Amino acid sequence: MEIKEFPFQTLNWSTVEKEERTGTTGIATWRIFKMGDIRVRMVEYSANYFADHWCKKGHIIYCIAGEMITELEDGREFVLSKGMTYHVGDNCEAHRSRSENGCSLFIVD
């Protein structure tokens, strides 16, 4: 990843408009900030959230609170809980996530 010229700034996430995305079950709420080609997001999964698609985009994900399970297309599953991160590159293992009790995430992609 290359972070091209971008001026120093701070961001109060509570001022960023929320977008809701419906999963197969539950809702994901996104707040998005763009730095050129880089997308930075604060994401919350509701209880019983289950993504409605397989994703092939690369991510760096930090779990702020709660817990989620990420399933890879080959059937492996990984639990991400508070204080943990996961990292995957573009077009590597396709993945989808779910959360039984909800979670808060910080995502860079």
N, C-alpha and C positions, 0 to 999 in steps of 0.2 A: 504494500500500500504506500502510495506517495500522497502526502498532504501538501498540496500545492499552496502557493501564497494565499494566506487567509489571515485577516487582521485579528489581533487579540480581542476577545470579548467575553463577557459573562452572559449567562442565560438563566432566568428564573423560569423553570419548567412550568410553574403554575400559570404563566401567562400564555403558554402555547396552546392553541386550540386543540381539542380532542377530536379524534376520528374514531368511530366505532366500526368494527368489522365482525361480522357474524361468522362463527365457526359452524361445524357440523352440529355441535352443541355449544352453548355459552357464547360469550362475547369477548373480543380483544379490543382494548382501548389503546390507541396510539397517540402519542405526541411526537411530532417529527420536526427535526432541525436539519437543514442541509448545509454542508460545507463543500461547495463545489460538487464533485461526484460522490462525496461521502454522505451517507444518511446516518444521523444519530437519532435514536428513538428511546423514549420512555414508554414501556408497554406494560399494561396490566391485563392479565387473563382472569376472567371471572371463574368462580367455582364451576366445575363440570365443563370447562372449555376443552374443545377438541378441534384442532385445525381442520379446515375443509380441503386441504391440498397437500401434496408433496412439494417441498421447496428444494431448489437446487442452488439457491443464492448462498454465498459465503457470509458468515456472521462471526462476530465476537459478541458473546452474550454473558452478562454478569447478572446473577440473581440477587436482587436487593432484599426480597422477602418472599416467603412461601416456598413452593416447590413445584417443579414441572417434570414431566417425563418426555424425553425426546426419543422417538422411534426412528431407526434407520430403515430404509427400504429393504435391506437384507434381513430384517427382523430383530436386530439387536436393539436394546433399550438402555437409556442412560438417565439417571435421576440427577437433576440439577436443583440444589437447595441453597438457601441463603448463604452468601459468601463464596459461592462457586462460580466458575466460568466454563464456557465451552467455546471452541473455535473450530470452524470448518471453512474450507475454501470454496470459491465458486465452482460449480459443476463437479463437486466431489460427491460424497454420499448424500443422496436425497434423504430428506428428513421431514418429520412433522411432530408437532408437540401437543401435549394435553396437560391439563392441571385439574386435579381432583378438588382442591380447596382454594384455588386461585394463587396468583403470584405476581410480583412486580419485577420487571426486567429492565436493564439498560443495554441497548443493542447498538452496535456499530456495524454498518454494512455498506 
